[in-house]
Structure formats: C-alpha cells, structure tokens
C-alpha cells in the first residue's frame, strides 16, 4: 500500500475524493472545489505530504487567473468602491488586533504566541515572517500553527455559510451587482426616429457629428420605403426614418436633435445585413474603430460592442479587445470578408496560448522580488502579490506588440481550477500534519482563542459592510477574503456566483491588507 502515499498518486486520490465530496449537497449547500482541502487535511493527518512546488504552481495559476478576470473591471471598481473596501480591511484587521490583545491579557497568553495566533487566524504567512524576523522567538510559529488550521477551515466555512445564515439571496445580490454595473454601463436600446429638424436636413452624418453629440450610433435609415446602411457621407433627408442604438437618456437627447420617435419599422434589406462577430484575429486588437480598415473598405457600421457581459456604445476612439463581440451592419456581399478580417473564431478564443501566461507570470515573479523599506524590515509583494499585480495590469493593457495578454473565459476558468487544486491539496496536507499535534501539546484554549480572533473580525465586517457601507454581499465576501489574504476562502466564494464581484473586491483590497498585516504583526511584538 506504500504506492498510495506516492506524492502524485496521493494527489490524484485527494483530488478525486475532494471533487466527489464537493458535489454532495445538504439543503442545497455544497462545498464544491473547496472540499479538496478537507480531504487533504485528513490525508495530511495520516502522514501524506506533497512537494512544496505544488503550492507555488497552484498560487501562480490561481492568482494569475484572478488578476486576468478582475483586471478589466478592477481599476473602475477601485475608483468607485475602493475606499469602502479599504475601510472594511482596516475594520477587519483592527478588530483582529484588538481581539488578540484582549485575549492575551484575559487568558495570560505569552505575547509572542499571541502574535502567532493573530497571523495564523488571518492565514498570513507574510505577517508570520515579519513577526519572526522582529522577535526571533520560536513561540510565534507555535501560535501560528495553533491558529492556522482553523483559520483556513473557519474562513472557508464562514464565507460559504454566511449567506444562508444572514438570509441573503445570492440571485438577488447578483441582480443588484448587475444593476450597479448598468449604472456605469446603462442598458443598450434600439429605437426609430423620423427626421424632422430643419437644421439637420441636407447635412451628412459626419457634418452633424451625431455620435459625438448624442453618444448614439445610427445603424439603418429608411428612405422612400427602402432601407439603406448609413456611412459618414450619408446625407439626411426630411422624412427619413433612422434606427439608433444608445442608452435611454442618450436616445432621448437624439430625439431633440433629429425628431420624434416613431413606431414605423425598418424592414430587413436583402442588400444589407446586421451580424455579430467575435474579435479573435489578433491584428485587430488595440486598434480604434476609426483605425479599423474593414469599416471603410467594406462599408460597415459598428452599432454596439459586448464586452465582459456588458453592451457598450462604441465611439471612433473605442479600442477593440480580444474576445469582443462586435455587432455591425454591412452589405451582404462583404459579410464573409469582414468575418475573415475579424476572425470570428470561438476555437481561436478558447485555444490556450501559454506564451503570454508564462511571460506574465515571470513579470509577476520579478515584481514580487522588489523590496521596499518598511519599518525594521524590507517589504515585498512576494510571489502571490507580484503575480496578482502583474496580471491586473497586463489584462488592462490587453496587447503589447504581437502578444495578447487577455485570455478567454474558458481558458481562465481552466487555469483557476487547476491552480486551486494544486494549492488546496498542498496546504491541506500541511495543515493536517500539525493539527493534532498542536491540539495535544497546547490544549484547546489556544485553539479557541485563535478561532475567536479569526471569526470575530468577519462577523464585525459583515455587519459593518452591510449596515454601514451598504456593500453588495458578493463584493463583501470577496473583500473579507482579500482583507484576510485568504486565497482558499476566495475559492470557496467563487462557486456561489457567476459574476466577477468577489474577484474584483479581493484584488482591490489584497495588496493593501498585505502591507497592513505586516505592520500590525510587528506592532503586536513591540506592545
């Protein structure tokens, strides 16, 4: 039976059992992929260990995928809700610090062990490293070992169970998140208007600058019962019926500019068709719509772009991104040629290109090694923070030369699950090896103290985040996991929703929390 403890065989046994356990539902609740860590803890308790490279590969793939998914919305989310996320992180970490000091004096806990309990309860190896470097005491790692196993398990269970305990409707929170998104990107509507304004009759669309003035796009014109596809040189005539795309507010502005809205339909033209294309040809990525040759060469008009689940009104300066779904109107005979230029290949989008992934990870590794002076020690983002920062920035850039940094949703999901499986199996077996020995040696009192330090800040955060900051619950859970720098907990939140809310909140708060936890860990040693 020794072959069962061979690292690669044990790895696949843990994964198989964990994934099977994750499918079990109790009253509609399941652990999903996070169940792997509980199986791994059990195997670790019986002596199974895995190479440390499992953790490093897992962290790299997981954090890279998180940054790639969160990147496009991260910077706008940080501008709009960043202060709320940072305030929540301060509340969580400050509550953890105060709780640690109270328990230290109430239970007469050694200061170094108490600091270890704090870093273990919020699952921060960086905080542990900082505290050990300042104190040089072996008691800090002991405290960390006592609190760390429950810190992992407790945070995962909390984020999975809290929606049910708080009576929160996940579908309701998803609708609220989407509603907030539409506040930044309002719903795209299509309406018809009759040309009545004498001031615009006889002028071309380029002269009128309708797109610039009203932020709408005209996709069709009905003239003498004949539908035509407009170009910048198209001259408006009295009685023309124009079909425009835009938000409700912008279309209302257009009605004052052109004329009243009409219910008259514009029939489909056999000559012109409206079709959507996927941007999979890398030659188009990064170019603005005005620079795109297919518009001028093939008489096409772009009416809308769907990006990351959101419909946006394109302007001449809108840059095309890998995976954009572009809707345009063009002559029927040109549609096939336009499709070839844009790519329109789902297979191309889903193909994994490892070059940008490898380069992006290397950039993150180098960033993570850059050190900054912080108190008595040098601070660095480390492997996790470096890769996260790199992927956030590169996903925002989108393309450099011939390298396209963005990856498709399917590829990103694959990388994330693979990374999580490696990461959870390793940390689970490591935690399992120490969990029983620490209980026997130090008793349950210290473990309960660590559990309180872990749970109380999260309880306070949920109340503060919901009642005071009015945060979306999915964003709140992501911010909690980021504030406690708990990657496993984020993995437990992800299956709850198809939105990017948890990832965006996690990415927004994680770097800030990483620094604050290190500072607090050093401060606890000094007190």
N, C-alpha and C positions, 0 to 999 in steps of 0.2 A: 504493500500500500504506500511505499515511500514515494512512488511516482505522483501521488495525489498532491504532495507538498512541493513538487517541482514548480518553480515560480510561474511559468507560462501556463501550465495545466491548472494550477490553483487559481490563476487569474480568470481563465475562462469558466471555471466552475462557479466562482464567486459572481461573475457577470450573469451567467445563466440563471442561477438561483435568485439573484437580486432582481433581474428583469421579470422573472416569473412572480416573485413576491410583489413587485411594484404594480402588477396588473390586478391584484386582489383588491376588491372594493368592499369597504364596510360603510354602509349607509351612504353610498355614493362617493366616499372619500378613498383615495388611493395614494400611495407614496410615490408611484411612478419610478423614475430613474433614481431618485434619492434613496430607494430601498437598498441599492447596492451597498451603501456604506454600512448598513446594519448587518448585512450578511458578512461583509468584510471584517467588522468588529468581532463577530463570532469566530471567524476563522483565525483572526489575529490572536484571540484569547487562547486558542489551541496551538499557537506557535507558528502559524503560517506568516511568512514575511515576503515582501516583494522588493525588487530593486528600486532605489531612490529615483532612477530615471523615469519610472512610471509617473511619479508625481510631477516632475519637471515637464515632461512631454504633455501630460494632461493639462497642467496650468497654462502652458503656452497655447495649445489649441483652443482651450476654453476661453481664455481672456482675449485672444485674437478675434474669435468669432463674436464675443460680446461687443468689442470695440467696433467691428465691422457693421454689426446690426444697429448699434446705438449711435454710431458716428454721424450719419446724416441728420438726425434729429437732436443730437446731443447739444450742439452749440446753441441752437434756438431754445431748447428746453432749459439750458443753463441760464440763458438770459432771462427767460420768463419765470422760472421757478427756482433758480439756483440758490437764491438767498434763503428760501424756505427749506431747501434740502440741507444747506449748511447749518442753519439754525437747528434743524432736527438732529443733525450729527452732534452738535455741541450739547444739546439736551441729553442725548443718549450717553455720550462719553462722560459728561459731568455727573450724571446720575450714577453711572458705574463707579466713578471715583469716590463720590460721597458715600455710596453704599459700602464700598471697600473700607473706607476709613471708619465708618460706624461699626461694622462687624469686627474690624481689627481691635477696636477698644472694648466693645461689648464682650467679645469672646477671648480677649487677650491673645490675639494671634501675632506671631512674630512679623515685623514689618516687611522683611524680605519675602516671607511666604505669602503675605497678603498681596504684595505686588505681583507675585507669580499667579495668585488666584485671579487677579484683575486681568492680566494678559491672557490667561487660559480661558477665562469666562467669556471674553470677547474674541477668542480664537485669533490672537495676533502674535505670530512668531516674531514680527518686527519689533513689537513692544517688548517681548521677552528678551530679544537680543540686546535692545537698548538698556534694559534694566540690568541684565547680567554684566554688560560692559561697564556700567557705572558702579555697581555694587561689588562685583566679583564673588558674590555669595552663591553657594550651591543650593541654598534654600529657595531661591527664585524659581529654578527649573522644577523643583519638587512641587511648589504651589501651582505652577503651570500644568504639571502632569495631573494634579488632582482635579483641576477645573476644566481642563481642555476636553476630555471625552464628553462630559455633559454639555460643555459649551457648544460642541458640534451638534450633538443629538438634540439638545434643548432648543437651539435656534431653528433647526430644521422643523421640529415638531410645532414650534410656535407659529412660524410663518405658514405652515400647512393647515393648522387647526384654527388660527385666529379668525379667518373669515367666517367659519362656521360658528365659533364662539361669540363673535361680535354680531352675528346675524346679517353679515354683509352679502349682498347678491353680486357675485362675480360678473354675470352678464350685465347687471345694472352699472357696475363700475366700468366695464368695457364701453358701454354706450356713453357714459359720462366722459371717458377719456377721448372717445371719437368725437364727441361734441366739442370738447376743448380743442381738439385738433382742427375741427372745421371752423373754429373761431379764428384760427390763424390761416386756414385754407378753406374758405367757405365753399359750400356745395356748388358744383358747376351746373348751370341751367341752359337750356336752349329755347329761344323764343323768336317769333317772327314780327317784323316791324314794317310799316309802309312808309316810303319816302315821301314826306310832306313839307319839310322845312325848305323854303325857297332859297335860303342861304347856302345850302349844300348841293342843290341841283346843278348839274353840269360840271361838277368838280370830281376829280379822281380820288380814290381811297388814299393814295399817298399824299395828296394835297391836303386832305381833310385830317389826316393823322388820327383816324378813329381809334386805332388800337392804343395809341399813346394817350389820347384824351380820355377815353372811356374804359380802358383796360378790358375791352371785349374783342372778340375775333369774329369776323363775318365769314361764314363758310359757304353760303349759297345766296344767289339772287334770282328772283323770278321776274322775268321781263316779258310782257306780252304772252303770258302763259308758257314761256319757255325757260326752264331752269338753266342757269349758267354758273360756272365756278369763277369767283372773282380773283383778280390779280391786283397788284398795286396800281396798275394803269386803268383799271375799270372805272368808268365814269357813271355816277349815279344819275338816274332819270326820275322824273316825277311819276309816282305810282308804282315804282319798283317795290317788290317785297323782299326784304333781306332777312336771312336767318343768321342769328348771332349767338355766340356762346359766352357766358360770363356769370358772375355772381348776381344775386337778386338786386343788390344795390347798384352794381355797375350797369346792369341791363336797364334799370330804372333811369340812370343817367343817360343811357343811349337813346331812350325814348324821347327825352327832351331835345337831343341832338338831331335825331333823324325824323321821328314822327311817332304816331300812336301804334300801340301793339295791335296785331291783327291775328285772327284765328285762321286766316287763309293758309292752306297747306302748300308747300312747295314739293311737287312730285319728284320722284327719283328720275334722274336723267340717264338714258342709256349711254350717253357720251361720257358723263362724269359719275364717279362713284366715291363713296366715303368708306375708308377702310383703316383699320388699326394695324400698326407694325411694331414689332419688338426691336429695340436697338441692340443688336448683337454684333454688328460689324464694328470692330474697334477703330476704324478710320473715322467714324462719325463722332466718337466720344470726345467731349471737351470743346467741340465747335458750337458756336451760337447758331440759332435758327437762321439769322441773316447771312451767316457764312456758308450755310448748307447748300451745296450746288444742286441737289435734287429739286429744291423749291423753284429755282429759276430755270433749270434745264428741262424740267418735266411739268411745269405749270401747276405745281402743287401748293395747297394752302393748309398749314397746320392749324387745327382748331383747338386741340387740347392735348395734354400730356398727363398720363397716370404714372405717378412715381411713389413708391413705398406705400401703396394703397390710397394715395390722395390724388384727386384730379386738380391740376393747376392750369391756369390760363397762361399760355406761353407768350412771350414778347420777343422782339427781334434779338434781344440780348440773352435770352434763356439758353443755357448750355445743355447740350444733350448728355445723358448719362447712360452707362451700361445698364441695360435692363429696362429702360424707359419704354412705356407703351404709348406710341405716338398715333393720334387719330388725325387723318388728313383727307382732303378732297382733291382729286386729280382726274385727268382724263383716263378713261378705261384702258386705252392702249398703253398708258405709261405705268399702270399699277405694277405690272410684273417687273419692270425695270427698277422702279422705286424699291420694291421688296428686295431685289438683289443688292442695291446700294446700302440699305439699312440693315440687311442681314435677315431679320425676322426669323431667327432660328432658335427654338426652345432648346434643342440639343446643344447648341453652342453656349447658351446661358448656363445650362446645367453641367457642362463639362468642367472638371476641376483643373485649374491652372495652378500648379504648385510653385511656379517661379515667383509671382507676387507675394504668395504666402510666406515662402522661405525668406525673401528679401525683407518683407515687412517684419517678420519675427527677428531677423538679425538686427534691423534698425532698433527694434524694441529692446533687445538684449544690450546693445551698446548704450542706449539711453538709460537703461536701468543701472548701468555701472557708473554713471556720472554721479559724483558725490558733491554734497553741499555741506558747509559747516552748520551744525545745529546744536547749540549748547556745547557740551563737552565731547561731542562725537560728530562724526561725519554721517550725513544722511543721504540715502539714495532711494530711488523708486523701487529698485530691485527688479527681479525677473517679472513678477506679476504686474507691477505698476508700469514698468517700461514697455512691455508688450501691449498693455491696455492703451497707454498714451499713444504709442506708435500707430495702432490700428484705428484709433479715433481720428487722428489727424489724416492718415492716408485715405480712409474712407471718405473724408470730407473733400480731399484733393481730387480723388476719383481716378486720375490718369496722369502719368508722367512719361512723356515720350511714347513708346510703344507698350509700356507696362500699364495695365488696367488694375487698379487696386481693389475696386469693388468686386464682390463675389455674389453669385446668385443666392436666393433664399434657400434653395435646396442644398447647395454646397455648404452654406454657412451652418445650416441645421445639422448636417452630417459631421462637420468639424466639431461642433459644440458637443454633440452626444459622445463622439469618440473621445474628446478631451475629458469630459466628465467621467466617463467610465474608467479611464486610466487614473484620474485624480482621486476619485472616491474609493476605488479599491485600495490604493496605497495608504491614504490617510486613515481609512477604516482599519486596516490590519495593524498599522502603527498604534492607533488608539486602543485597539483590542489587547495588545500586548501589555499595556501598562494599567489597564482599567482595574483589574482585580488586585494586583499587587499594591497599588496605591490605596485602595479601599482597606485592605488588610493592615497596611502599615500605619496609616494615618487616621483611620476611622471615618465615620460618616459625617462628622461635624464639619470638617473642612470641605468635603464634597458638597454638602448642603449650602455652606457659605458661598462656594463658587456658583452653585445653581441660582442662589438669590442674586448674586452680582450679575449673572447672565440674564435672568428673567425680568427683574425689576426695571432696568432701563428700557426694555422692549415694551413692557406694559405702559410705562410712562409715555414712551414715544407714540404708541397707538392712540392714547387718549389725547396727547398734545397735538399730534398730527391731524387727527380727525376733528377735534373740537375747536382748536385754536387756528391751525394753519389751513384747515378745510382741504386737505390733500386727498386726491384720488387714492383709494385703498391699495390699488395695484402699485402706484408710484410710491406710496408709503412703505409697502413691504420691500420694494427694491431699495429705497433709501435706508431702511433699517439694516438690511443685509450689507449694504455698502458702508454704512457707519460702523458696523462691527467687523468689517473686512472679511465677511464670511462668504466665500465662493460656493461652498456646498449648499448654504441656505438659498442663495440665488438660484441654484439648480433646482431646488425644491419649489420655488415660486414659479419658475418658467412654465411648467405644465398647466398651471391654473388659467393661463390666458394666451391668446394668440397675438395680443398687442405687444408693442415694444416698451410699454410703460415701466416695468420693473428694471429692464436693462438700462434705459436712459437715466433713471434715478440712481441706480447703482454706480454707473460710470461717472455721474455728476458729483457724487459725494465721496467716492472711494479715495482719490488722491488726497483730499483734504483730511479725511479721517486718518489715513495712514500717518500723516505728519503729527496730528494732534495726539494720537495714541502714544506715539514715541515720546512726545514731550511729557504727557501725563505719567507715563511709566517711570521716567526719570524723576519727576516731581514726587511721586509716591515713595521712591527710595530715599529722597532727601528729607521728607517730612518726619 
